[in-house]
């Protein structure tokens, strides 16, 4: 299994189209962050696609460093903070919202910790076994990746929306899978798969609109 600039650009383009269509189906401001998620994943994949090109050409400069840290700001800071908020905003059941609420400070703590690590020890990127390896000299606390995983997946799994629950389950399974089979490059690989699964956000809005249309026709 290998990835490339082309793979990142294809996923980025697909998610841009899906995200633009999804935003047109938003009914309230509470749904806007969820609807925007595919576009954010698209931006993340475009950044990594550009990084692939820089690394492939052997270019190592300020632009390359900016791409590295822009990608990691999405992967390690934005998602643990944003995903619990997204899940809570669109959840209609008060009981589930109460269960999700603690994961907002959880995500802020995880994202803040990883941001501090990034500031104290900037990352470098290299191509390793057909994947991108992100590395720094600073060692993180043991188990950080699993604390991260819990923070981004559990709020989605708690959702009463089946598509979001499935996204949470798939995200957890794929991160554990990539951590096991590509331990050196799991950050890049798992983010690629997470971007692909975000197409389910479009499915969520499309299915809802389709069901609403059927109800109106049978009323």
Number of C-alpha atoms within 10 A of each C-alpha: 7 9 16 18 18 14 15 25 20 15 21 27 16 16 27 20 14 22 24 15 15 25 20 11 16 17 10 8 11 16 18 18 19 27 26 20 25 29 24 21 27 27 23 24 28 23 23 26 22 20 26 24 15 17 15 13 9 10 12 13 9 9 12 19 16 13 21 21 21 15 21 23 17 20 19 22 23 17 23 28 22 19 24 25 22 21 30 24 17 20 19 12 11 10 9 16 19 11 14 23 15 13 23 22 15 19 26 19 17 22 24 17 16 19 19 13 17 18 10 12 14 16 18 15 19 19 14 11 13 12 20 23 19 19 15 14 11 12 9 12 8 8 9 12 17 13 14 20 19 16 27 26 25 20 26 26 22 19 23 16 15 13 20 24 19 17 20 25 15 17 24 20 15 19 22 18 15 19 17 11 11 18 13 18 21 22 21 22 24 22 23 20 16 20 25 19 18 25 20 17 22 25 15 17 22 15 13 13 14 10 12 11 12 11 10 8 8 6 6
